[in-house]
Amino acid sequence: MIKIIDNLLPQHEWKTIHDYYLPNDESIEVDCPYMYLDHMVEKDHFQFVHPIATAREGGYFNRLRVNRVKPILDKLKVDFLLRCKVNLTTQTPTQLQSTFHCDSEQNNLTAIYYINTSNGKTRFKDENIDDVDSVANRIVVFPSHMMHCTLTATDVKARVVININYLPHRGPAKIDYA
């Protein structure tokens, strides 16, 4: 149902992604633009978003931004990228829960890649599924129709994740000539 993979990327690839999307005083690049949204799902809490690609009508595709996350897409064996964005939520005094939602009603997958470690979580509406802790370089993959939400972090200034909705590579078509 859900799959969790720790240490998805080699350390140097994770660090490159981390330092771009969550710059600090030692970072070389600090030109990652985020857009302010006054909501996460509904009017539950604000967040900042860095769009990478969307296949929706009037879609958006930025090749440079896609290439930045290519190591993750390669590990997932993405065949078709439906949507990809970086979500940055700021520290809250108490843990807030966003509204439960599903990323898509279609037959595709959602992956959430955790850029940094925090006490924020991903929670599923299905109470039989444990919360997924935000651990740097971890990814959780699940069917996009599964209801889930975000729990904000109280222990770091920002919780940063990459949200990916995609169709996985299913291998070459097998043609039976018999």
Summary of the structure (lengths in Angstrom):
residues: 178
radius of gyration: 16.5
end to end distance: 36.0
largest distance: 66.0
contacts: 513
relative contact order: 0.25
helix: 13%
strand: 36%
